[in-house]
């Protein structure tokens, strides 16, 4: 007796006679019309690392002037979520309008500091002067000294100085200099332009110490988040090309007498000290011919950077290369994880730019060379020569 096997349908076919004459033709494709929003999206021209850095920068600036979210909400006097919302609205309604996103590049990722190299004697004079300021005025908790927007001395933690420096060179000092250009160059603290004893003036605080009614405002800042956050007044004083930042205890009454004492002490001595710093800087000025080789150096250990790509440190549109090259540098930076602790990436563009990215000892070095007929060996030799000349004993050694 044989058993019956189960019948299974594996394939089936349906014939429609109406389609037989149109075999091989497309009968119909479903479609839908969509109207564009009028915007052109260029995803390749937007770097996620730069956008993330700008987002972080906007929060760090908020935290500098308003405090962290935690300190606002947990304020024992009036802390609440509603207070946080009000502070966010008050701050960002103005700050976001000041952002220049079109000028954003790799410098926004680094948020580096520019330091001014000085000889030992001049540097010690600056350091001793800043220590003397803190000793004479005990209300002052921290100080910083800048010359030509470059840091000479700072008593702040690098992370705090990073945010303060960004505020100074991108917002406060440019606005002050523009105001000075419109108002003239005669020192305001002098009753007569022919009897002036110094060139010092307050950037935050009174516009003129001889006019008590014009005491001005000194903003409060929040620093020391790595240990215990503190709130201090930021008093900025400037003489010629030097800028002094004084972080004053918030319990201090910022009356006109306090500013007069500061002005009488800082003005004459700072004017003399600036002359010494300027003399040293002039001795080390090296006029180099225009070169087709540009570079950008960043040290993650002390947040120092140096760039011949950017004409200034305010991240304006003053750059000596193309947007394409800046995007490639950002892409190399994003790809640095593949290099582990050290490595090198070399890229050549269709516009004959060579971009070299080197990583070693927490230092990053980017070189831009425009040579149409150069070989990769010649480019490598040029990068080695540049490292030896500009970064001798501090990079790849």
Beta strands, then each sheet from edge to edge (+ up, - down):
strand 1: 140-147
strand 2: 150-154
strand 3: 200-202
strand 4: 220-223
strand 5: 230-239
strand 6: 242-249
strand 7: 293-299
strand 8: 304-307
strand 9: 343-348
strand 10: 353-360
strand 11: 363-370
sheet 1: 2+ 1- 6+ 5- 3+
sheet 2: 2+ 1- 6+ 5- 4+
sheet 3: 8+ 7- 11+ 10- 9+
end
